[in-house]
Amino acid sequence: MPCPTFSMPTSLSSLESAPYELLPYPATFDPDSDDRTTAFNTLLSQIASPIAPTAGSESVYGLEEGDAKTFLQNTYTLVRKCLSLSPSQQSLLAATLGKALTKRCDEIVKSEGLVCEEVRSAFGMQLYFAYQLGASTASNNRMQVRRRGETATATCVRPRPFGHTCVAREP
């Protein structure tokens, strides 16, 4: 199966329509479960495990077709529901997306920037998910500060490979 080109969706929820056709939750996920922490941990462990295509196999986004669909679905669910995750789960999701982006960057550097559409699409998709995760958590953090009636500003303190670490400080 040829790799579909990842085009930037207009919103996170538009990934549930063509050409992506992602579901709000994976088929095996029970959103009404009493133990959602375990269910989210299962999704996190599935996307955190290293997945590599076998030599000569058809792949999508650098993964076996079935694994790619699972990776996309699980990542989409976790990013969409990131505010329901515990802080440690959010950190693991961010770290996993960072590792995936690092892997794609390494592929691009090794090939001196000449990469197939598959790698560019994988990089775009993972970057989009990382951006959405960051935007959702930053927005939620600003709302929590406003609810508490605090006045805080953010100061970037240490450059990171995919952004900055920001800390709140009193004006």
C-alpha positions as CSV (number, residue, x, y, z in Angstrom):
1,M,0.0,0.0,0.0
2,P,1.5,3.4,-0.9
3,C,1.9,5.8,1.9
4,P,-0.7,8.5,2.0
5,T,0.5,12.1,2.2
6,F,-0.2,13.7,5.6
7,S,-1.8,17.0,4.9
8,M,-2.3,19.4,7.9
9,P,-5.9,19.0,9.2
10,T,-7.9,22.1,10.0
11,S,-8.6,20.9,13.5
12,L,-7.8,17.9,15.7
13,S,-11.4,16.6,15.3
14,S,-11.1,16.7,11.5
15,L,-8.9,13.6,11.8
16,E,-12.2,11.7,12.3
17,S,-13.2,12.3,8.7
18,A,-11.7,11.5,5.3
19,P,-8.9,10.8,4.5
20,Y,-7.8,9.9,8.0
21,E,-11.0,8.2,9.3
22,L,-9.7,7.9,12.9
23,L,-12.1,7.0,15.7
24,P,-12.6,8.9,18.9
25,Y,-11.3,5.8,20.8
26,P,-9.6,2.6,19.6
27,A,-11.9,-0.3,19.2
28,T,-10.4,-2.0,22.2
29,F,-10.6,1.0,24.5
30,D,-13.6,1.3,26.9
31,P,-14.2,5.0,27.6
32,D,-16.7,4.2,30.3
33,S,-14.3,1.9,32.2
34,D,-13.9,2.6,35.9
35,D,-10.1,2.2,35.5
36,R,-9.3,4.7,32.8
37,T,-5.8,5.2,34.1
38,T,-4.9,1.6,33.2
39,A,-6.6,2.0,29.8
40,F,-4.6,5.1,29.0
41,N,-1.4,3.4,30.3
42,T,-2.1,0.6,27.8
43,L,-2.4,3.1,24.9
44,L,0.8,4.8,26.1
45,S,2.8,1.6,26.3
46,Q,1.6,0.6,22.7
47,I,2.9,3.9,21.2
48,A,6.0,3.9,23.3
49,S,7.2,0.5,22.3
50,P,9.7,0.7,19.4
51,I,8.1,-0.3,16.1
52,A,10.3,-0.8,13.0
53,P,9.3,-2.2,9.7
54,T,10.8,-5.4,8.5
55,A,13.2,-5.2,5.5
56,G,11.4,-5.1,2.2
57,S,7.9,-4.8,3.7
58,E,5.2,-2.3,2.7
59,S,5.0,0.4,5.3
60,V,3.0,3.5,6.2
61,Y,4.6,6.4,8.0
62,G,7.7,4.2,8.5
63,L,5.7,1.5,10.3
64,E,4.0,-1.8,9.3
65,E,0.5,-0.9,8.0
66,G,-1.3,-2.4,11.0
67,D,1.2,-0.9,13.5
68,A,0.9,2.5,11.8
69,K,-2.9,2.5,12.1
70,T,-2.6,1.5,15.7
71,F,0.0,4.1,16.4
72,L,-2.1,6.8,14.7
73,Q,-5.3,5.8,16.5
74,N,-3.7,5.5,19.9
75,T,-1.7,8.8,19.5
76,Y,-4.8,10.6,18.3
77,T,-6.9,9.4,21.3
78,L,-4.2,10.3,23.8
79,V,-3.6,13.8,22.3
80,R,-7.4,14.4,22.1
81,K,-7.9,13.3,25.7
82,C,-4.6,14.7,27.1
83,L,-6.3,16.8,29.7
84,S,-7.8,13.6,31.2
85,L,-4.3,12.1,31.6
86,S,-2.3,12.4,34.8
87,P,0.8,14.6,34.8
88,S,3.1,11.6,34.5
89,Q,1.0,10.2,31.6
90,Q,1.2,13.6,29.9
91,S,5.0,13.7,30.4
92,L,5.3,10.1,29.0
93,L,3.2,11.1,25.9
94,A,5.3,14.2,25.3
95,A,8.5,12.2,25.7
96,T,7.2,9.5,23.3
97,L,6.3,12.1,20.7
98,G,9.7,13.8,21.2
99,K,11.5,10.4,20.6
100,A,9.4,9.8,17.5
101,L,10.3,13.3,16.1
102,T,14.0,12.7,17.0
103,K,13.9,9.5,15.0
104,R,12.4,11.2,12.0
105,C,14.9,14.1,12.3
106,D,17.8,11.5,12.4
107,E,16.4,9.9,9.2
108,I,16.3,13.3,7.5
109,V,19.8,14.2,8.6
110,K,21.3,10.8,7.6
111,S,19.8,11.2,4.1
112,E,21.0,14.8,3.8
113,G,17.5,16.1,3.5
114,L,16.5,13.8,0.6
115,V,13.8,11.7,2.1
116,C,10.8,9.9,0.7
117,E,7.2,11.3,1.1
118,E,6.6,8.6,3.8
119,V,9.2,10.1,6.1
120,R,8.0,13.7,5.5
121,S,4.5,12.6,6.2
122,A,5.4,10.8,9.3
123,F,7.4,13.8,10.5
124,G,4.4,16.2,9.7
125,M,1.9,13.9,11.5
126,Q,4.1,13.5,14.6
127,L,4.9,17.3,14.7
128,Y,1.2,18.1,14.4
129,F,0.3,15.8,17.4
130,A,3.2,17.3,19.5
131,Y,1.9,20.8,18.7
132,Q,-1.7,19.9,19.6
133,L,-0.5,18.3,22.9
134,G,1.5,21.4,23.8
135,A,-1.3,23.8,22.8
136,S,-3.9,21.9,24.8
137,T,-1.8,21.7,28.0
138,A,-0.6,25.3,27.7
139,S,-4.1,26.6,27.3
140,N,-5.3,24.5,30.3
141,N,-2.4,25.8,32.4
142,R,-3.4,29.4,31.6
143,M,-7.0,28.7,32.5
144,Q,-6.0,27.3,35.9
145,V,-3.9,30.3,36.6
146,R,-6.8,32.6,35.8
147,R,-9.2,30.6,37.9
148,R,-6.9,31.0,40.9
149,G,-6.8,34.7,40.3
150,E,-3.0,34.7,40.1
151,T,-1.0,36.9,37.8
152,A,1.8,35.0,36.3
153,T,4.0,35.3,33.2
154,A,6.1,32.6,31.6
155,T,9.8,32.8,31.3
156,C,11.7,30.4,29.0
157,V,14.7,29.1,30.9
158,R,16.5,26.4,29.0
159,P,16.3,25.6,25.3
160,R,15.2,22.1,24.5
161,P,15.5,20.2,21.2
162,F,11.8,20.8,20.4
163,G,11.0,23.9,22.3
164,H,11.7,25.6,25.6
165,T,11.0,24.8,29.2
166,C,8.9,27.6,30.6
167,V,8.3,28.4,34.2
168,A,5.7,30.7,35.7
169,R,7.0,33.6,37.8
170,E,5.3,36.3,39.7
171,P,5.4,39.8,38.0
